[in-house]
């Protein structure tokens, strides 16, 4: 009989955290930029989305913790650049589902 240690609870919890990470519209927009292959720092992303750098930095940390984005250091002490993480297939799928549900078939966010 499978008990609580069969791994299912951990998968369910991770799925919950991933859904929560993509629940915020700013994080969805950030991922839309990254899916197109963009690699940028927090300030550049903030300028592109016309948002405050601090708010974008927070959202980047959330997406990095969930392994949707990966931070890459250029030359220390420069700020890191972020790009879509290689293992972020789940983020692509989940973002496509969100966009389809909301009536936007393009996961890149373009019309």
N, C-alpha and C positions, 0 to 999 in steps of 0.2 A: 504494500500500500504506500502510495506516495504521500510524503508528509510535507511540512512547510519548507524542508530543505531540498526539495526537488528542483530548485532553480526557478520555478515559475514565479514566485513572489518577487524575486529580483528582476525578472524580465518585465513584469507588470509595473513595478515601481519605475524602472528606467523608461518604459513607454509613457508613463504618466509625466515624468520630468521632461521628456522630449516634447510631448504635446504642450505642456506649459511653456516651454521655451519658445515655441512657435505661436503661442496665443497672442502675443503682442504685435500689433501692426508694424512697429519700427523694426522688430527683429525679422519679420517677413520681408520687409523692404531691403534690409541689409542682405539677407540671403538671396533675394532676387538679383542684387548687384553681383554677388559672389558667384552665383550659378553661371553668369555670363563670362566668368573667368577673370573678373576684376581682382586685383591684389592692391590693397590700400591700407593706409593707417586710419586711425580714429578721426583725425582732423579732416582728412580728405572725404571720408564717408559722411561725416557730419555736414560738410559743405555741399556735397552732392544731394543729400536729403534735406538740406536746410533745417538742421536740428542743432541743438547745443552739443558741443564736444563731450561734455561730462555725461550727458544722457546716452550718447552713442557708445562711449567707453563702457558704461554699465552694461548695455545690451550686448556688446562684443564679449564681455566677460561671461555673461550667461551663455551665449552661443559657444564659446570656447570650452566652458565647463561641460556642456552637453556633447562636445566633440563634433559640432557642426562646422566650426571654423578652426583654423590653426593659425597661431601667431608665429611669424617668422621674424627673427631679428636681422636687421640689415647690418648696421655698424653700431655697436654699443657706444655711447648711451642713447642712440636714436630710438625713437618709439617704434614698436614692432609694426609690421604690416600684417594684415590678415588676409587669408584666402580660404576657400572652401576646403575642408578637411577631406583627405582621400576616403575615409570611412564614412562619409556623410551621405551615403545613398539614402538612408532613412529620411534625411532632411529634404532631399529632392522629392521623394515620394510624398511625404507629408505636406510639403508646400504645394505640390501639384493637386493634392486632394483638397486643400483649403481653397486654392484658386478656383478649382472646378466647382466646389460648393458655392462659392461667392459669385460664380458666373464669369470668371476671368480664366479662359482656357490657356493663357500663356503664362507659364511659371516664371518667366523673366519679368513680368509685370508690364509689358509693352502692349499697346493697343494695335 
